[in-house]
């Protein structure tokens, strides 16, 4: 009970909080989605104006009312918050009708543990009536109380001759990326559970709840053993390009089933498939997506308690990038680049008409040869490409080449 009291009374500030407030001031409805246990309810309740009615569809009586008589559930004065709306997709039609009668901003704050736009059972998107936001697991800077993500916006917008000063001004405090990967970003294991054994118990309960309840809200899955086998296999392929046929062969599942299961994990925000940067100029490109998890702690648990490796450092970086992308007003894309000849850049951020190539190395002594693929990408695409950023685990902050900056990961994140 002490943990719950702490989470409610003193929640850590979140990166999307300002964006959420801004959108509630403009749109009749805001839909805040994200994986279960990322802190959506705590964030929503912390932003509520006095008098906003709060209803959770985790309450069986509220869920029954939402399914039987949604108009009556919505009826009443003042703004309203509805939690876990993916459990009653037809409720969104009633929300639409209510908004069409009264389009005042901030009337509805809807939260859900699934991407409603990807759910087959959701036919109402609230187009023109709602703004969508995603709450990701906590970034390192959120965990430290800063309510922020990495310096991606600054790196995209700051002239490269000021990059060194920008990063040098960050705290010079080496961080344990392996410990960060093990604890992940879900608030309870990341902030309130200090021991690995306690986190293992939490992740075990999380996966069981997801398989036995949350997954059933999305799709009728009877073969839970198969689904869990797919989760483990996907966790063991963190950071690799996705070949659904090969993945299915490894676990004796047909490719259509693999595709369906991966899509369900992505709809639940547990999995992220990072698409390829597919602009082909002079080189043949690999166009398969790369597979990452929304939370590194969950990925390591599913992999059987494996030791964090370079792929998990990449996963920490992409999780921070996704949190930044989903909180910003302008559109941004996170991609990867790989050629048929084997050249590869871990991440390519596309925003504001610019490209930021990022390479991640679990090495404390970056060398010039580690930058060769970043330089190849810049040579291929030329104008509009920012200098390459080589993130590593050592203390070195310097230009490896005129177009590649090597930086400790903790100075950026």
N, C-alpha and C positions, 0 to 999 in steps of 0.2 A: 504493500500500500504506500510505503514511503516513496517508491519510484514513481508511481502514478501521481502522487501528490506533487512531486517535484516537476514532472512533465507538464502538469496543468498550471501550476502556480508560476513557474519560471521557465517558460519555453525559450529555447534559443532562437534568435532572429533568423528568418529564412530569406534566401535570395529572391524568391518570387513575391514576397509580401508587398512591396511597393507596386509592382506590376498588377497584382491582384486588386489592390485598392484603386489604382488608376482605372482599371477596366470596369470595376463596379460603379464608378462615378459616371461612366459613359453608356454602358450596355444594360438592357433590361435583365439579362442573365449572364452569369459567368459560370462556366463548367470547369471545375478544378479536378483533374484526374491524376492518377499515379498509382504505383503499386500499393497494396495494402501495407499499413504500418510505416509509411513514409512521413506521417505527421499531418495529413490533410485535415483531420477533424480538429486537432489542436490549433492549426493555423486558422481554420475557418472560424472557430469559436473566439479566437483572440482578436479577430478583425470585426466581429459583429457589432453593429450599432446597438445601443440599448433598445430592447423591445423587439428585436428580430426573433421570430419563432424558429426553433430548431427541431427538426424531426430526423430520426435515423431509421433507415429501412433495415438495419440489423435488428430492430425491435419487431418482433413477429406481428404485434397488433398493428403497428404502423405499416408494415409490409402488406398485411392483409387489406388495410384500407386503401393503400396505393393501387392495389390490383383490382379491388372491387368497386371503389368509388373515388377515383383520383380527384375529381372536381371538388368534392367535399373536403378532402384532405388539404387542398390548396386554399380553400375559402377562408377568409379572415383578414383582419387589418394588418398593415405593415409588411415589411420585407420578410423573407423566409429563407431558411437554409435547409436543404434536403441532402442527407448523407447517404452514400452508397446507392445511388439511383440506378446503377446497372442491374440491380436486383428486380426492378419493375420497369422495363423499357417503355411500356405503354404510358407510363406517367409523363413522359416527355411531350406527348401529344396534348395532354391537359395543360402542361406548362405553356406550350405554344398558344393555345386558345386564351389562357389568362393574360399572356403578354400582348396578344392582339387587341384585347379589351383595354389594356392599360400598359403603355410602354415606358413608364417612368424608369430611370436607371436604377440598378441595384436591387430590383425586386426579388430576384432569385439567385442564390448561391448554391449550385449543385456540385456535389463531390461524388466521385466514383473510382473504384479500384480496377477499372478497365477502360481501354480506349473506346469510347462510345462510337466513334466514327468507323471503327473496324469491326464492330459487333454486327453479325448478320441479323440478329433479332431486333436491332434498333433501326426503325424506318424513319424516325424524325430526327433531323440534325440540328433543328433550331436555327437554320440558316438565316442570317440577317438579324437574329434576335439574341444571339449568345456569342461570347468570346470564350475560346478554349485555352486553358493553361495546364501545364503538366508540372507536378511536384516530384522531383527526383529524390533519391536518397541523399543524405546530407553530404555536402562537400567538406573538404578539410577545413576551410575557413568558416563554414557554418558551424562545424563541431567546435571550433575554437571561440565561438561567440561573435564573429565578425559579420555574420549574415551576408556573406559574399562568396563568389566563386573565384576561379583563376583570372589572371590578367589578360584574357583573350581579347577583350574589347580594346584595351590599351595597346596591345601589340599590333592589332589590325589598324588602328587609327594613328599611332605615333610614328613619326619619321624614324627610319632605322638608325640614324645617327644618334638617336636618343634612347635606343633600346638598352644599351649598357647601363646608362644612368638610371633608367626606370627600374631595372631588375636589381641593380646594386643597392637601391634604396629600400628594398624589401628586407625583412629580418633575416639575418645570417644565422639561422638556427637549423642545422641539419635535422631532418625528420626520418623516422623509421617507416619506410614505405611498406615493408613486409607486415609490420604491426597494423598499419592502416588498412592494408588489404585484408587481413584476417578479420578485423572488426567490422569492416564495411561501413555503410552509411545509414542503415536503418537506425533511428534514434535510440531504441532500447539497447541493442548490442553495442552500438558505437559509442554511446555516451554513458550508459548506466550499468553496463556489465564489464567488469575489468578482467575477468578470467576467461581463458579460451574454453574451459569446460562448460562454464555457464552460457557462453555464446552458442556452443554446440547444442545444448538443451533448447535454447531459444529457436535456433534455425530448424531443429528437428520439428518442433511444434509448428513453426511457420509453414514448412513444406507440407506437413500433414493437413493443416487447415486448408491450405491452397488446394491440395488434391481432393480432399473429401468434401469441401464446401464451395469455395470460390470458383474452382474450375467448373463445377456443375452448373453455376449460374451462366457460364458462357457456352457450354456445349455438353451434351450427354456423352461422357467418357466412362465406359464400363471397364476397360482394360487399364486400370490404374498402375498395375505392375509394369506394363509396356510404357506407359507415359513416364513413369519415374525412371525407367531405363533410358529413355530418350533424354531426359533432363541430365542424367549423369554423363551420358555420351557427349552431349552438347557442352557441358562444363569442362570436360577433358579436351575439348577443341577450342577453348577460349583463344581468341586472337587469330584463328585460322579462317581461310576462305571456306565457304559453305558449299559442299557437294552433297546434295540431299540423297542421291543414289548411293554414294559410298557410305554415308552415315547410316542409311537404312540397312545396307549390307552388313555393317558392323554389329547391328543389334537385331537383325532378322526382322525388319519391318519394311513394308513396301514404301516406295518413294512418296506416293500420295498421302500415306499416313504420316510420314515424317514431315512433309510440308504442312499438313493440317496441325500437327502438334507444335511445330515451331511457330506457326502463326498464332496459336492460342497463347503461347508463352509471350509472344510479342504484344498481343492484345492486352495481356495482364501486366505489361511493363516490366516483366522479369528478364526478358531477353531483348537485345538490340542487334539488328543486322545492319551493319554500316555499308552503304552502297559504294560501288566503285566510281571514281571519277572517270567518266567514259568519253571525254572529249579526245578524239583520236586525230592527231596531227601527222606524225611520221612513224609512230610505233604501234605495233599490235598490243592491245590491252587485254588484261584479264578482267572480266566484267562481273565475276561472282562477288557477292557481298562477304564481308568479314563478320564473324560472330563474336559478340561480347555480351556480358551480363549487366543488368542494371545495377547490381551490387556485387562487389568482389567477395565479400564475406559469404554470401549465399553460393557463389560459384565455387569457392574453395570447399564449403561444406558438401555440396553435391558431388564434388570430385573425390570425396572420401578423405578430407582433411589433408590434401596434398600441400606441400610447401609452396609458398608463393614464388612464381618465376617471372621472367620478363613479360610474359603475356598478361600477368596480373598487374604489373606496373602500367602497361598499355591500357588495361581496363580501368585503372584509377584515373588515367588522363582522359579517356573518352567519357567516363561518367561525369567528370567535372565539365568537360566540353558540352555535354548534353544538358546539364543543369544551366549553364550559361546561355546556350541557344534557346532553351525553352522559357527563359525569363526575359529575354530581350524583346523589344518591340519590333524591330526589323527582322526580316527573314535571314536565316543563315543555314548553311548545310554543312554536315560533317561527312566526309568521304574518305576513301583510301585510294591509293594509286599503285598499280602493279602491271608490269609489262610482261609479255610472253618470254622476254629474254631474262627475266628474273629481277629486274629493277623494281624497287618497292619503297613507297613512302607510307608510313603508318597511318597518318591522318592528313587530309587536306581540308582546311576550313575555307569555305567560300562565303564571303559577306562583304557588303558595301562595294561590290565590283572588284574585290581583291581576293587573292588566293594566299593562304598561309599554310605552307607545308611543314609538317611536324614529324620528327623521328624520335622514337623513345628507345633508350638503351639502358638496360640494367647493368651499367658499368660505371665505375667511379673514375675512369681515366679515358675520356673520349679522345679519339684520334681523328686525324683528317680523313682517313679512309672511311670512318663511320659516316661522313657527310657526303659521300660520293653520290648516293641516290637522290639526296636533296638537291645537289647541284645539277644532276641530270634532269630532274623535274623542272628546275628553273630554266635550264637551257632549252628544254622542250617547249615551254609555254611563255617564256619571256615577259612581256609587259603585263603588269597587273599582278605579278607574283611577288609577294613580300620575301625578304630573306628567309632562308630555312632556319628552323628552330630545332636544335638537337637537345632534348631533355635527357639528363643522365642522373646518376645517384651520387656523384662526387661533388667536391666544392668548387670546381673550375667554372668561372664565368668569364668567357673571352670569345673573340671572333676566331674560329678555327680557319676561316677563309673570309674574304671580303663579303661573301653572301651567305654565310652560315654562322649563327651564334650558338655556342654551346652554353647551356645554363642548367644549374641544379633544378630538379623538378620542383623542389619546395619553394624556390624563389618565384615561380610562376603560379603555383597552386596554393 
